[in-house]
Amino acid sequence: MKRHINIRTRMTNNDQNYITHSNSSPNPHYRHNRRITYNSRIHIFQKYNNNTSTGYLSKDYKHTCNIFVPSGFTLTVFELVEKYVATKINARESTQAGYKTVINLLKKDDFGSKYIDAVRISDAKLWFIKLQREDGKGFSTIHSIRGVLKPAFQLAVDDDYIEKNPFAFDLSSVIVNDSATRESISRKDEKRFLEFIKSDSHYSKYYEGIYILFNTGLRISEFCGLTINDIDFKKHCIKIDHQLNKRGSRGYYIQGPKTDNGIRTIPMTPAVEECFRTIITNRNPPNKEPIIDGKKGFLFFDKDGSIMYSLHWEHYFKHIRDKYNSIYKKKLPLITPHICRHTYCSNMAKSGMNPKTLQYLMGHSSINVTLNTYTHVKYEDAVAECKRLRITKKNKQHKKSISKSFNDKMLK
């Protein structure tokens, strides 16, 4: 959006053209000098003073001309974010909830009432610092807030409200990243955890489900959304094309996977297939089989006959770990359904799986997510990989030596 202004010039003692133009709706908050770049690429310093804007123009410019001025002084940060959110009509429900959180924050915070052309990079950085130090918000929360403000201000740039996006900077260089790193667990810890579950009289009923999570890399919402029809025992694969969620008064609902690449078919190992057979045999649905958005035949139900969703499993993981750590001296690290996914990805990467194959199995939108976020390779893994390469090279040399020796004998 651009504001159309007619400029009239007159000569002044310093041999420059002094320009004035009327502004029908000046913003009383703006009483400062600011630099505006016009389409003509001539820069003018403007000072807003009541209903008059003044500045200087080089004398070789036309005495009367039409120019366009960015009109960012007409829109607040809060109004801009509302406008941006209004364009995201196809956003997922969880994303829409995130938008509402940011809008509610800006409605209460003074930063939301700032006019967007007054927001500088330093202002954006100082606001994030204030959110962390004074308001006590964590890095991940601020990262989510920036995830809304950055594209919103880019929309303002694209609409010619402002010339530069003040949120286009590296957040980790401004505030402390205090978010906990979600690490994968070792094969030894995975084995201890699974063996404990299998042998426990109370928690053994969850063994098959947890084993599947460790050995397929499924997102917990994808796993909870599985139905009998999604398990193909003839082709030995799992069809992933939806997930199950539950939110507030809405209750259960079905939606597509997190990314377009989330729609995939995952091959089952014999052990995973056996776990699914056990689950289907032991499933205990209520008398009236629940149907959620056309889906039925869900695999797990709680004691009240409700479909088990992500929160159920997160609680089970916590209780199992707490019980283990109350019994044994050597404690288990944090283990959650999502850490199962991390662990699967790391194990596959360490075993030498092709990265693109791993990306497909994980349902990641980008190979960078697969390589940088989920593959937790440590020093011990590097040592083992180097050792494996040396053994491989040694074996190749040995085979080459045997082949040469055999050929020499044949020639004799």
N, C-alpha and C positions, 0 to 999 in steps of 0.2 A: 504494500500500500504506500502511495506517495502523495504528499501534499503539494498542490499546485500553487505557486506563488508568483506574483508579478513584481518585479524589482524596478524601482525608479532610482536613478543615480544623479548625483550632483557633485561638482568639483569642490574640493576643500583646499585649505592652505598647504597641506602636505602633498599636494599634487596626486591625490588618490580619489577615487570615486567613493563617496559615502553613500551607503545603501540603506533604505528603510523598507519595511513591508509590514502591513497590518496582519495580526494574527487574531482571528475571530474568537478562538477559544484557547487562550494561553493557559498554561498550567502554573498555578501560583507557587508550586513547589520548586520551580526551576528559575533560579536567579543566579545563574552561573555562566561563565564562558564555556563554550564547547565548540569543537571543531567538526564541521559537517562537510562531507565530500559530496559534491553534486555530480550529476551526470556529465557535466562539462569538465570534470576533474579539477575545477578551480576550488580551492579551499577557502572558506570564509569563517571567521570567528563571529559567533552571534552571542549577543547578550539579551536575554529576555527581560523586559522591564515593562510591567503592566501589559498594555496591548500593543507594544511596539517592539520590533526586533531590529537591531542595528548591526552594522558590520562594515567591512571595507572590501572594495573590489578594485582590481588593477584597472588603470584608466584606459588600457587598450581593449577592454571588454566592451561589449555593446551597452549603450546607455539605457536601453530598455530591452529586457529579455525575459524569457520564461524558463524556470528551472524547477527541479523536483527535489524535495527535501524529505528524508526519512522521517516518519511520524511516530517514532517509538515513545515519544512523550505522552501519547494518548492511551497507553495500555500498561496496566500494572502486571507484576509477575503473576499474581493470583489469576488475573483475567487471561493472561497468556496461557497458563497451564490449563485452565478450563477450556479454552479454545482448542488447544492441542488434544486434550482428552476427547473432546467432541468429535474429532476426526478419526478416533480409534474405535470405530463401531464394531469391528470384528475381533476385538481383544478378548482373550480368554477370561473366564470369570475371576480366576485368581489374579490376573493382571489388572482387571478393573478394580478389584479390592485394593490393590497397591496404589492405583491412581487416586482413589478416594482418600487413602491415608495421607498422601502428599497434599491433596487439596485441603483437607482438614488442618494440616500443619500450617500451610501458607495462609489460611484464613485467620489463624490466631497469631502467627508470627509477624512482626513488623516488616520483615523482608518481603512478605507477600504484597505489601502496599507500595513497594518501590516501583517507580516507572522503569520500564525495561531498558530504555536508552541511558538510564543513569547507573545501571549495573555494570561495573567494571570487573575484570578478572580478579583483582585484589578483593573486591567486595564479595564475590562468590567464595573465594578461599577463606576469608575471614568469617563468613557465615557458617561454613562447614566446621571451622575450628570452634566457633561458638556452640554449634550443635553438639560437638563431642565433649568439649571441656565444661561448658556451663549446663547444657541440657542433658548430658549423660547418655547421648545416643551412641550406639556402637558403629564400627566401621561398616558392617554389612547393611545396617539401616540407612546410613548416609549414602552408601553406594547405591542403594535402591532409589533414594530421593534424587540423586544426581542422574540416575537412569531415566527419570521423567523430565527433569529440568533441561538437561543437555539437548534432547531432541525437540523440546518445546521452544527453546531459544533458537535452534536451527531453523525451525519453522518461521520464527520471526525474521531471521536473516533471509530466508527464501522469499518471504512476503515483503521484503524491503522496509520492515519496521526499524531494523538496526543493521549495522554493517558487519559486526563481528560477534561470534558466539563466546560469551564470557565463561562458559562452563567447559570449554574444550581444553582441559588440562588433565594431567595424571593425578588422580585423587590420592594415591598412596604417597605422593611427594608432599602432600599438604597436611594430612592427618595421620595418626598412628593406626596401623592396621592391627586391631586387637581381636580380630575374629579368629576363632579356633580353627586350626588346620585339620581337615578331615582326612586322617591317614588310613591307609589300608592296614590290616593286621597280618602278622606272619602266618605261614602255613602251620607252624607249631601251635600258635594260639587258636587258629581256626579249628584245628583238630581237637584241642582241649575243650573248646566251647561246644563243639558238636557231640563229642563223646559224653560230656556231662549231661547235655540235653537228652540224649538217647537213653541214658541210664537212670534218669530222674523219674520217679513215679508220677509226678504231677506234670512236669513240662515235656515229657516224652511225646505227647500228642502234637507238639509243634515241630518235632524234629524234621519231618519231611519238608514242610514249608520252608524252614530256615536253611536246610540243605539245598533246596532249589534256588533260593536267593543267592547263596554263595557260589553256585555253579551255573548260573545263567546270566547274572548281571542285570536282571530285571529291575526297573524302578518299582518301588513298593506299591505305588498306585496302579501300575500295569499288572503286577502280580495279583493284587486284590480284585482287579477287574476280570481276571480270567474266568471263563466258564468251561463247562465240559466240552462244548463244541469247539473251543479254541485249542484243545489238545488232540493232535492227530497221531494216534498210535500206529497207523498204517505207514505214514510217511516219516514217523519219528521226529516230529517238529511241533513247535508252539507258534501259533499265529498271534501277533501283537498288532492290534489296530485301534485300541481304546484303553481307557483307564477309568477306575472308579474313585470318586471323591465324595466327601460329605462336608457340607458347610451349613452351620447355623440352622435357621428355620426352614431352609430349603430342603435339607436332608440329603439323601444320596442322589448322585447324578453321574451320568456317563459323559465323558468328553474324549476328544482325540488325544493321541500321544503328545508329549511336550513339544516335539519338533516334527516336521514333515518326515524326516528320516527315522522317526520313531516307529513308523509303520514298517514292520519287518517280520520275517519268519525265522525263528531260531531253532537250530537242530538240537535234539535231545541226546544226551549220553544215555547208555543203558541204566545207569544209577539214577539219573534224573527221571527217566521214564518210569522206573519202578516206584519212585516216590509219588509220582502223579497217580499211578494205579492204586497205591495204598490210600491216598487222599480221597480219590473218587469212591473207593470201596467203603471208607469210613465216614464220608460226609453225612451230616445229619440235618437236612433242611427242615424248616417248619412245615406244618401240614399244608399251608398255602405257600407254594413256591413264590418268592418275591420276584417281581419283574421291574427292572430299573431302566427306563428309557428304551424299552424293547429287548433288553438283555435279561436272560434268566439262566439258571444252572450254575450259579456261583459256587465256589469250592469250599469256603469256610464260613461258619456261623458261630456266634458266641452262645453262651448258655441261655440267653433270652430269645434265641432264634433270629437275631439281627445279623446282617452280613458283616463280616469282619473287614474293617478298612485300615488305613495306615496307622491311625492312632492306637488301635488294638495291638498291632505288632510292635510298635515302638515301646509300649508298656511291657509286653512280654519280654522283649530283649533286655530291658532295664531290670526287671525282676529276676530273670535268669542269671544275669551277670552279678547282681547284688547277692544272690544266694550262693553262687560259686565263690565269690570273694569273701563271704562270711565263713566259709568252710576251709578254704585252702590258703596257705601262707603266700604262695606265689599268685599275685592278683592278675586278673584279666584286664586288658586295656578297654577303653570305651568301644563298644560294639553296637551298631545300630543297623537297621535295614539298609541305609544308604552306604554305610561302611562295607557291607557285604558286596555292594555294587563296585565300590572302589577296589576291594580286594580281588574280585573276579577279574576286573580290567588289568590290574597290576600283574596278577598271576599269568594271564594270557600273554601280556607283553613280555614278561620275563621268560616265558617258554618259547619265545621266538615267533609268535603269530604275526602275520603281515598286518601292518598298521591299518590299512584300508579295510581289511576283513574285520579287525577289531572295532573299527569305527561303525561298521554296519551292524555288528552284533550288539553294540552298546546303544545304537540309535542316536549317535551324536550328529549334530548339524554340521560340525566342522572337525577336521582331523586335528586341529590345534587343541580342541577340548580333550580329545582322546590322549594326545601326547603330553600336554602340559598340566592338565588338571587331575587326571586319574591314574597316571602311571607313576607310582611312588618308588622310584629306583634309588637304592642306597649304595653305600660303599661296598658292602658285602655282595650285592648283586653285580656290581662292576667287576669285582674280583672273580666271581664265579663265571661271568661272561668271558673275561679274558682267558681264564683257565680252559673254558670250553673251546674257545677259538684255537688255543695252542694245541689241544688234543685233536681237534679236527684237522689242523694243519699237519700234525705229526702223522695221523692216520693216512692222509692223502699221500704224504711222502713215502710212507711205508708201502702203500698199495702200488705206487709208481715204481718203487724199487723192486717189488716182487714181480711186477709185470715185465720190467726190463730184464730181470734175471731169467724169467721164463722164456722170453723171446730170444735171448742169447743162447739158451740151451737148445731151442728149436733150430736155430741157424747152424749149430754145430752138428 
